[in-house]
Amino acid sequence: MGEFELIRRYFAAAACAQAAPGVALGIGDDCALLELPADEQLAISTDTMVAGVHFPDPCDPFLLGQRALAAAASDLAAMGATPLGFTLALTLPAADPAWLAAFARGLDHKARECGLALIGGDTTRGPLCITLTVFGRVPGGLALRRNGARPGDLLCVGGPLGDAAGALSLVLGRRQAPDEIAGPLLARYWSPRPQLSLGLALRGRASAALDVSDGLLADCGHIAAASGVALCIERRRVPLSAPLRSLLDEEAALACALGGGDDYVLAFTLPPRFLAALQAEWPLRVIGRVEAGSGVRLLDEAGRVLEAPPGGYQHFGSPRD
């Protein structure tokens, strides 16, 4: 099967590749064309996943399609951007029709869930690798960034943490659990839901934001460094889901939440005056505060600084296994 036939059969005909608002020209030409109002900016992010490093190989291609796009789309949520479209660069060891059909279905399912249109890309032969570039739009000056946190702000997250890291032992077949425990955790790993609507609600409210992809401690460190402040995390306030608590003991579950990564939940700093209105609409959790200083401090129930557990994904370190 040739490249153009592969694209036509499995991707160009998908629902997510059809006409969409903001897309003047999609698949079929040398470039896609996007339309933006004069007062808006284009948000762009690229995410690469490599077999055996970012996901187990082999795995279910339908689930892989969902996971890959969700991870990329979460960066738009972190910037408070409205989704527009995405491109797919797919490197394959072989053009397996069954694998391609399932992967395309998973990709299309997540694209429609996120409001993203497939607007182009590329295919080539080689070790399995997926590169997605997502595009969104945001009003000028309202993009959420990492460098605005100030002492006195609250540190918040958009939901429970650690489920994807906790699910990894299930994904790899190293642990078994009843369906009522395994099901929700595996769903968080294979089909995370980018918090796009929450990102929009944080425009003009959050002082800094990002999505938790490399682990809470590591990602909060990015905000602290960019903003020139210290972020204090109260260990007892870090939210853990009931399935994760059922799968692991308290310390292991907390370690997943602090250092595991792949949550794709928003972490953000917030002036206190905005908290009540947001909590009326979203299940936010306050997990700490911003102080003068530098770095990230993990505090126990008495307010003492703890030694943080190792964690956080390193893109040029050991493979995630």
Order of alpha helices (4+ residues) and beta strands (2+ residues): alpha-beta-beta-beta-alpha-beta-alpha-beta-beta-beta-alpha-alpha-alpha-beta-alpha-beta-alpha-alpha-beta-alpha-beta-beta-beta
